[in-house]
Amino acid sequence: MKNDRIAVALLGAGRIGQEHAKNLAAFPQVEVVVVCDPRIEGAETLRPLVRARDVTPSPEEAVNRNDVDAVVICTPTDTHAALIERRAVYGYDIITEVFGENGKIVVQAEPKTPLREYNKDGYRLDHYHFFMDRFGPAFRAELEAFFHAIANGRSPRPGPGDAVESLKIALAATRSLKEGRSVKLTEI
Ligand SMILES: NC(=O)c1ccc[n+]([C@@H]2O[C@H](COP(=O)([O-])OP(=O)(O)OC[C@H]3O[C@@H](n4cnc5c(N)ncnc54)[C@H](O)[C@@H]3O)[C@@H](O)[C@H]2O)c1
């Protein structure tokens, strides 16, 4: 990272890549150095929006650059694990942290099973095929808790009030991004 700016490679210029491009362009601290898509016309379309230095059809070229701090992966799901591992061997961490008043939740790119395949190029972990599968057990537990509460005459949690509070956080974050200042939840 140079001069407090994060240099980003954006991989994939399809539907979700276009959304991420808009968000990246909104942050003055972010510099998109390269947009990559084998459909080079898609990468070229996003180039002016994010003011990217380069475009390339080659994911290898994009992830092997040495002027990139972070990679935003917006490619088809079955390409994610290989792209993540390619960056990971260069020491990039893969982690999501959500902070709250009473603690935090951390989600990492954990493998699905302890299986690890070794070959001449290194090793490959047994990643989930589709990223949402990682949360399968959580969805199941949520549904079980919901039906258990109904069967026992209790109101399920989380309820509508929690949904409103989550929405307030999202609205405050959006207003904060647009207005470039901290926004208190009491303003929403
Ligand atoms: N579309 C959504 O609303 C949405 C929402 C959440 C998550 N996602 C996830 O985002 C990912 C992409 O979905 P999408 O809807 O944008 O698909 P898409 O087909 O619209 O776009 C994918 C793009 O990636 C390009 N591509 C393919 N292989 C590549 C590679 N190796 N390197 C660089 N670019 C490559 C394709 O040419 C294409 O332009 C999927 O994992 C999807 O589950 C999409």
The ligand as a Gaussian input file, in Angstrom:
#p B3LYP/6-31G(d) Opt

LIG

0 1
 N      -25.262000     -10.852000     -10.309000
 C      -25.524000     -10.721000      -9.007000
 O      -26.483000     -10.031000      -8.577000
 C      -24.651000     -11.410000      -7.974000
 C      -24.917000     -11.197000      -6.616000
 C      -24.083000     -11.753000      -5.646000
 C      -23.032000     -12.564000      -6.046000
 N      -22.804000     -12.799000      -7.369000
 C      -21.670000     -13.648000      -7.723000
 O      -20.776000     -12.920000      -8.559000
 C      -20.117000     -13.839000      -9.432000
 C      -20.244000     -13.356000     -10.876000
 O      -21.628000     -13.294000     -11.195000
 P      -22.185000     -12.339000     -12.348000
 O      -23.655000     -12.366000     -12.198000
 O      -21.493000     -11.010000     -12.334000
 O      -21.741000     -13.174000     -13.657000
 P      -21.531000     -12.622000     -15.145000
 O      -21.572000     -13.833000     -16.020000
 O      -22.455000     -11.491000     -15.451000
 O      -20.045000     -12.026000     -15.141000
 C      -18.877000     -12.802000     -14.960000
 C      -17.759000     -12.155000     -15.788000
 O      -16.527000     -12.777000     -15.437000
 C      -15.783000     -12.979000     -16.649000
 N      -14.820000     -14.060000     -16.388000
 C      -14.974000     -15.391000     -16.534000
 N      -13.856000     -16.043000     -16.109000
 C      -12.980000     -15.087000     -15.710000
 C      -11.664000     -15.116000     -15.172000
 N      -11.025000     -16.277000     -14.937000
 N      -11.047000     -13.933000     -14.873000
 C      -11.674000     -12.745000     -15.088000
 N      -12.942000     -12.648000     -15.575000
 C      -13.584000     -13.809000     -15.875000
 C      -16.839000     -13.282000     -17.707000
 O      -16.352000     -13.006000     -19.018000
 C      -17.958000     -12.307000     -17.288000
 O      -17.841000     -11.035000     -17.927000
 C      -20.748000     -15.214000      -9.197000
 O      -19.942000     -15.911000      -8.280000
 C      -22.076000     -14.871000      -8.550000
 O      -22.554000     -15.907000      -7.713000
 C      -23.574000     -12.229000      -8.348000

